[in-house]
Amino acid sequence: MSAGDKIKNAAEEFGGKAKEALGKATDNDKLVAEGQADQAKANVKQAGEDVKDAFKN
């Protein structure tokens, strides 16, 4: 996994956490759900990259 991919995944997860926090602060359930979905998507990408790395080594 390249460092760029790790940074992208971390940024996407951070963005999701920020969206979720903003949604909770403004009582916006849609924004909370979007933030959680962004985090889940980033975690799935990270898991896929981890699997690729496991087979490389």
Backbone atoms as SQL, in Angstrom:
CREATE TABLE atoms (id INTEGER PRIMARY KEY, chain TEXT, resi INTEGER, resn TEXT, atom TEXT, x REAL, y REAL, z REAL);
INSERT INTO atoms VALUES
  (1, 'A', 1, 'MET', 'N', 0.845, -1.171, 0.000),
  (2, 'A', 1, 'MET', 'CA', 0.000, 0.000, 0.000),
  (3, 'A', 1, 'MET', 'C', 0.889, 1.232, 0.000),
  (4, 'A', 2, 'SER', 'N', 0.576, 2.137, -0.858),
  (5, 'A', 2, 'SER', 'CA', 1.404, 3.328, -0.931),
  (6, 'A', 2, 'SER', 'C', 1.034, 4.309, 0.181),
  (7, 'A', 3, 'ALA', 'N', 1.947, 5.177, 0.466),
  (8, 'A', 3, 'ALA', 'CA', 1.700, 6.186, 1.492),
  (9, 'A', 3, 'ALA', 'C', 0.555, 7.098, 1.071),
  (10, 'A', 4, 'GLY', 'N', 0.449, 7.355, -0.224),
  (11, 'A', 4, 'GLY', 'CA', -0.636, 8.194, -0.724),
  (12, 'A', 4, 'GLY', 'C', -1.995, 7.586, -0.448),
  (13, 'A', 5, 'ASP', 'N', -2.111, 6.260, -0.616),
  (14, 'A', 5, 'ASP', 'CA', -3.380, 5.579, -0.328),
  (15, 'A', 5, 'ASP', 'C', -3.719, 5.662, 1.151),
  (16, 'A', 6, 'LYS', 'N', -2.708, 5.500, 1.995),
  (17, 'A', 6, 'LYS', 'CA', -2.941, 5.589, 3.436),
  (18, 'A', 6, 'LYS', 'C', -3.439, 6.981, 3.818),
  (19, 'A', 7, 'ILE', 'N', -2.834, 7.986, 3.211),
  (20, 'A', 7, 'ILE', 'CA', -3.225, 9.364, 3.507),
  (21, 'A', 7, 'ILE', 'C', -4.648, 9.630, 3.026),
  (22, 'A', 8, 'LYS', 'N', -4.972, 9.145, 1.832),
  (23, 'A', 8, 'LYS', 'CA', -6.328, 9.330, 1.302),
  (24, 'A', 8, 'LYS', 'C', -7.363, 8.670, 2.206),
  (25, 'A', 9, 'ASN', 'N', -7.084, 7.443, 2.628),
  (26, 'A', 9, 'ASN', 'CA', -8.014, 6.727, 3.495),
  (27, 'A', 9, 'ASN', 'C', -8.169, 7.422, 4.841),
  (28, 'A', 10, 'ALA', 'N', -7.068, 7.891, 5.388),
  (29, 'A', 10, 'ALA', 'CA', -7.126, 8.590, 6.675),
  (30, 'A', 10, 'ALA', 'C', -7.896, 9.900, 6.543),
  (31, 'A', 11, 'ALA', 'N', -7.680, 10.605, 5.439),
  (32, 'A', 11, 'ALA', 'CA', -8.389, 11.864, 5.217),
  (33, 'A', 11, 'ALA', 'C', -9.881, 11.618, 5.051),
  (34, 'A', 12, 'GLU', 'N', -10.237, 10.555, 4.335),
  (35, 'A', 12, 'GLU', 'CA', -11.648, 10.235, 4.149),
  (36, 'A', 12, 'GLU', 'C', -12.303, 9.868, 5.487),
  (37, 'A', 13, 'GLU', 'N', -11.589, 9.116, 6.299),
  (38, 'A', 13, 'GLU', 'CA', -12.124, 8.743, 7.608),
  (39, 'A', 13, 'GLU', 'C', -12.274, 9.986, 8.495),
  (40, 'A', 14, 'PHE', 'N', -11.272, 10.852, 8.468),
  (41, 'A', 14, 'PHE', 'CA', -11.334, 12.083, 9.263),
  (42, 'A', 14, 'PHE', 'C', -12.506, 12.953, 8.812),
  (43, 'A', 15, 'GLY', 'N', -12.694, 13.052, 7.489),
  (44, 'A', 15, 'GLY', 'CA', -13.814, 13.828, 6.961),
  (45, 'A', 15, 'GLY', 'C', -15.138, 13.255, 7.425),
  (46, 'A', 16, 'GLY', 'N', -15.230, 11.937, 7.460),
  (47, 'A', 16, 'GLY', 'CA', -16.444, 11.292, 7.941),
  (48, 'A', 16, 'GLY', 'C', -16.702, 11.576, 9.407),
  (49, 'A', 17, 'LYS', 'N', -15.642, 11.558, 10.193),
  (50, 'A', 17, 'LYS', 'CA', -15.792, 11.852, 11.626),
  (51, 'A', 17, 'LYS', 'C', -16.233, 13.295, 11.832),
  (52, 'A', 18, 'ALA', 'N', -15.676, 14.194, 11.015),
  (53, 'A', 18, 'ALA', 'CA', -16.057, 15.599, 11.125),
  (54, 'A', 18, 'ALA', 'C', -17.521, 15.793, 10.742),
  (55, 'A', 19, 'LYS', 'N', -17.946, 15.130, 9.655),
  (56, 'A', 19, 'LYS', 'CA', -19.346, 15.216, 9.235),
  (57, 'A', 19, 'LYS', 'C', -20.275, 14.684, 10.325),
  (58, 'A', 20, 'GLU', 'N', -19.894, 13.553, 10.887),
  (59, 'A', 20, 'GLU', 'CA', -20.716, 12.952, 11.935),
  (60, 'A', 20, 'GLU', 'C', -20.825, 13.884, 13.144),
  (61, 'A', 21, 'ALA', 'N', -19.706, 14.468, 13.545),
  (62, 'A', 21, 'ALA', 'CA', -19.706, 15.375, 14.695),
  (63, 'A', 21, 'ALA', 'C', -20.552, 16.617, 14.412),
  (64, 'A', 22, 'LEU', 'N', -20.434, 17.158, 13.214),
  (65, 'A', 22, 'LEU', 'CA', -21.220, 18.324, 12.847),
  (66, 'A', 22, 'LEU', 'C', -22.709, 17.976, 12.833),
  (67, 'A', 23, 'GLY', 'N', -23.022, 16.803, 12.315),
  (68, 'A', 23, 'GLY', 'CA', -24.408, 16.357, 12.297),
  (69, 'A', 23, 'GLY', 'C', -24.987, 16.211, 13.697),
  (70, 'A', 24, 'LYS', 'N', -24.183, 15.666, 14.592),
  (71, 'A', 24, 'LYS', 'CA', -24.641, 15.519, 15.983),
  (72, 'A', 24, 'LYS', 'C', -24.818, 16.887, 16.640),
  (73, 'A', 25, 'ALA', 'N', -23.896, 17.803, 16.352),
  (74, 'A', 25, 'ALA', 'CA', -23.962, 19.132, 16.956),
  (75, 'A', 25, 'ALA', 'C', -25.165, 19.926, 16.461),
  (76, 'A', 26, 'THR', 'N', -25.553, 19.695, 15.216),
  (77, 'A', 26, 'THR', 'CA', -26.668, 20.441, 14.632),
  (78, 'A', 26, 'THR', 'C', -27.955, 19.631, 14.622),
  (79, 'A', 27, 'ASP', 'N', -27.919, 18.445, 15.216),
  (80, 'A', 27, 'ASP', 'CA', -29.076, 17.548, 15.268),
  (81, 'A', 27, 'ASP', 'C', -29.575, 17.216, 13.862),
  (82, 'A', 28, 'ASN', 'N', -28.604, 16.934, 12.967),
  (83, 'A', 28, 'ASN', 'CA', -28.908, 16.613, 11.574),
  (84, 'A', 28, 'ASN', 'C', -28.598, 15.126, 11.358),
  (85, 'A', 29, 'ASP', 'N', -29.629, 14.300, 11.409),
  (86, 'A', 29, 'ASP', 'CA', -29.444, 12.853, 11.305),
  (87, 'A', 29, 'ASP', 'C', -28.866, 12.437, 9.952),
  (88, 'A', 30, 'LYS', 'N', -29.223, 13.156, 8.889),
  (89, 'A', 30, 'LYS', 'CA', -28.709, 12.825, 7.556),
  (90, 'A', 30, 'LYS', 'C', -27.193, 13.009, 7.509),
  (91, 'A', 31, 'LEU', 'N', -26.716, 14.099, 8.086),
  (92, 'A', 31, 'LEU', 'CA', -25.281, 14.371, 8.105),
  (93, 'A', 31, 'LEU', 'C', -24.542, 13.347, 8.961),
  (94, 'A', 32, 'VAL', 'N', -25.144, 12.947, 10.063),
  (95, 'A', 32, 'VAL', 'CA', -24.549, 11.908, 10.921),
  (96, 'A', 32, 'VAL', 'C', -24.401, 10.618, 10.117),
  (97, 'A', 33, 'ALA', 'N', -25.453, 10.240, 9.398),
  (98, 'A', 33, 'ALA', 'CA', -25.421, 9.010, 8.610),
  (99, 'A', 33, 'ALA', 'C', -24.383, 9.092, 7.486),
  (100, 'A', 34, 'GLU', 'N', -24.292, 10.251, 6.835),
  (101, 'A', 34, 'GLU', 'CA', -23.285, 10.425, 5.778),
  (102, 'A', 34, 'GLU', 'C', -21.876, 10.291, 6.351),
  (103, 'A', 35, 'GLY', 'N', -21.658, 10.865, 7.511),
  (104, 'A', 35, 'GLY', 'CA', -20.345, 10.777, 8.147),
  (105, 'A', 35, 'GLY', 'C', -19.992, 9.349, 8.500),
  (106, 'A', 36, 'GLN', 'N', -20.964, 8.621, 9.016),
  (107, 'A', 36, 'GLN', 'CA', -20.720, 7.217, 9.355),
  (108, 'A', 36, 'GLN', 'C', -20.461, 6.396, 8.100),
  (109, 'A', 37, 'ALA', 'N', -21.177, 6.701, 7.025),
  (110, 'A', 37, 'ALA', 'CA', -20.969, 5.981, 5.761),
  (111, 'A', 37, 'ALA', 'C', -19.580, 6.270, 5.195),
  (112, 'A', 38, 'ASP', 'N', -19.146, 7.526, 5.279),
  (113, 'A', 38, 'ASP', 'CA', -17.799, 7.881, 4.805),
  (114, 'A', 38, 'ASP', 'C', -16.732, 7.125, 5.593),
  (115, 'A', 39, 'GLN', 'N', -16.928, 7.029, 6.901),
  (116, 'A', 39, 'GLN', 'CA', -15.970, 6.305, 7.732),
  (117, 'A', 39, 'GLN', 'C', -15.942, 4.824, 7.373),
  (118, 'A', 40, 'ALA', 'N', -17.108, 4.249, 7.165),
  (119, 'A', 40, 'ALA', 'CA', -17.189, 2.831, 6.810),
  (120, 'A', 40, 'ALA', 'C', -16.512, 2.574, 5.470),
  (121, 'A', 41, 'LYS', 'N', -16.737, 3.473, 4.513),
  (122, 'A', 41, 'LYS', 'CA', -16.123, 3.325, 3.192),
  (123, 'A', 41, 'LYS', 'C', -14.593, 3.382, 3.300),
  (124, 'A', 42, 'ALA', 'N', -14.092, 4.308, 4.094),
  (125, 'A', 42, 'ALA', 'CA', -12.648, 4.426, 4.286),
  (126, 'A', 42, 'ALA', 'C', -12.092, 3.172, 4.957),
  (127, 'A', 43, 'ASN', 'N', -12.820, 2.624, 5.916),
  (128, 'A', 43, 'ASN', 'CA', -12.361, 1.420, 6.611),
  (129, 'A', 43, 'ASN', 'C', -12.344, 0.210, 5.685),
  (130, 'A', 44, 'VAL', 'N', -13.322, 0.116, 4.790),
  (131, 'A', 44, 'VAL', 'CA', -13.345, -0.990, 3.829),
  (132, 'A', 44, 'VAL', 'C', -12.162, -0.878, 2.872),
  (133, 'A', 45, 'LYS', 'N', -11.895, 0.341, 2.411),
  (134, 'A', 45, 'LYS', 'CA', -10.739, 0.544, 1.525),
  (135, 'A', 45, 'LYS', 'C', -9.444, 0.154, 2.241),
  (136, 'A', 46, 'GLN', 'N', -9.337, 0.550, 3.498),
  (137, 'A', 46, 'GLN', 'CA', -8.143, 0.231, 4.277),
  (138, 'A', 46, 'GLN', 'C', -7.984, -1.277, 4.434),
  (139, 'A', 47, 'ALA', 'N', -9.083, -1.964, 4.697),
  (140, 'A', 47, 'ALA', 'CA', -9.023, -3.421, 4.846),
  (141, 'A', 47, 'ALA', 'C', -8.591, -4.073, 3.537),
  (142, 'A', 48, 'GLY', 'N', -9.093, -3.578, 2.410),
  (143, 'A', 48, 'GLY', 'CA', -8.686, -4.102, 1.107),
  (144, 'A', 48, 'GLY', 'C', -7.200, -3.902, 0.856),
  (145, 'A', 49, 'GLU', 'N', -6.711, -2.743, 1.228),
  (146, 'A', 49, 'GLU', 'CA', -5.280, -2.468, 1.064),
  (147, 'A', 49, 'GLU', 'C', -4.452, -3.370, 1.975),
  (148, 'A', 50, 'ASP', 'N', -4.945, -3.625, 3.178),
  (149, 'A', 50, 'ASP', 'CA', -4.236, -4.515, 4.106),
  (150, 'A', 50, 'ASP', 'C', -4.159, -5.936, 3.543),
  (151, 'A', 51, 'VAL', 'N', -5.226, -6.390, 2.909),
  (152, 'A', 51, 'VAL', 'CA', -5.216, -7.717, 2.301),
  (153, 'A', 51, 'VAL', 'C', -4.198, -7.763, 1.172),
  (154, 'A', 52, 'LYS', 'N', -4.189, -6.723, 0.349),
  (155, 'A', 52, 'LYS', 'CA', -3.210, -6.675, -0.752),
  (156, 'A', 52, 'LYS', 'C', -1.789, -6.729, -0.195),
  (157, 'A', 53, 'ASP', 'N', -1.553, -5.975, 0.863),
  (158, 'A', 53, 'ASP', 'CA', -0.218, -5.949, 1.473),
  (159, 'A', 53, 'ASP', 'C', 0.156, -7.324, 2.022),
  (160, 'A', 54, 'ALA', 'N', -0.798, -8.022, 2.591),
  (161, 'A', 54, 'ALA', 'CA', -0.525, -9.347, 3.156),
  (162, 'A', 54, 'ALA', 'C', -0.087, -10.324, 2.069),
  (163, 'A', 55, 'PHE', 'N', -0.669, -10.220, 0.891),
  (164, 'A', 55, 'PHE', 'CA', -0.306, -11.130, -0.186),
  (165, 'A', 55, 'PHE', 'C', 0.979, -10.721, -0.893),
  (166, 'A', 56, 'LYS', 'N', 1.359, -9.458, -0.769),
  (167, 'A', 56, 'LYS', 'CA', 2.616, -8.987, -1.364),
  (168, 'A', 56, 'LYS', 'C', 3.814, -9.580, -0.617),
  (169, 'A', 57, 'ASN', 'N', 3.657, -9.675, 0.698),
  (170, 'A', 57, 'ASN', 'CA', 4.804, -10.071, 1.532),
  (171, 'A', 57, 'ASN', 'C', 4.849, -11.527, 1.727);
